Every structure is written in C-alpha cells, then in structure tokens.
C-alpha cells in the first residue's frame, strides 16, 4: 500500500501541491480581503465627505482601496508558497515576487473594473 501511494505521489505530487497552494491562496486572499473590509471601512469610508476631491474619491471607492491593499499583501505569500512548496525551487525570492506582481497585475486590473 505504501509503495502504491508513493508511486501515485511521485506521478501526481506536483499537481497535488499546486492544488493545495491554490486553495490556500484563495482562502488567504479572500480572508484577508474580508478582514481588511471590516478593519479599514471605518477609516476610509468617512473620507467620502472630505472637501478634498482625491480623498472624497477614495472614500467613495473605499472597497477598491481595500482590494488593492489585500492584493499587495497576498501576492508575496502566493509567490513564496508556489516557489517553495509547489515547485521547490531555489534562488532569489524577491525577483520572483516582482515577477508575480507583473503577471498578476492585468487580472487585478480586470477585478478592479468588475468591482
């Protein structure tokens, strides 16, 4: 039985690790977004009544600010989880995080437009 499981993991381990990290990244990202929604709403939403046009715009779109803050915080943990747990790669981490921001940025733009 152990040999069969080992052979199965050898054949499909990367897919399993990718699935686990994908689920984790989704839970982490949405969880962080929800926590930040509750934490930052009292700070950001009152800016809507500001006389300053830029602050007023932020206040009216406070949930988009939360979305971007959540994204900025989620991308590094996602890149690190993929690097070390899924692909088990070595090398410099910061450049890979930078590349992850570049790769994920178009979809973040689409998400912002949809919200």
Secondary structure, DSSP 8 states (H G I E B T S, - for coil): -HHHHHHHHHHHHHHHHHHHHHHHHHHHHHHHHHHHHHHHHHHHGGGGG-SSHHHHHHHHTHHHHHHHHHHHHHHHHHHHHIIIIIS---S-HHHHHHHHHHHHHHHHHHHHHH-
